[in-house]
């Protein structure tokens, strides 16, 4: 039953194995879905222009407390809208002293089906082309 709720699909990023595409399911599929939502800019998809996360509109903004607060709100809204299999417990946005052009987005979430608690850290670069 859990597998039905959590879903199964192609692994993200899509990659082939010797004889077929690699699939993901369960908690790993949810983790990949969250990563995909955060990696997709709102308006980027042709047939589903509302999909994604609006953090990409904040690229090139100054790394301030106001920016980090805006990122936190945008991430929480995107998770609520696009990932119904989880409850977002907390979103934290931090800047590492040695990398002022990068935000570390920490998402603590609970899978609704099995109540497993997970966390994901997503690096978000404020300067295009830095990686």
Secondary structure, 3 states (H helix, E strand, C coil): CHHHHHCEEECCCCCECCCCECEEEHHHHHHHHHHHHHHCECCCCCCCCCCCEHHHHHCCCCCCHHHHHHHHHHHHHHHHHHCCCEEEEEEEEEEECCEEEEEEEEEEEEECCCCCEEEEEEEEECCCCCC
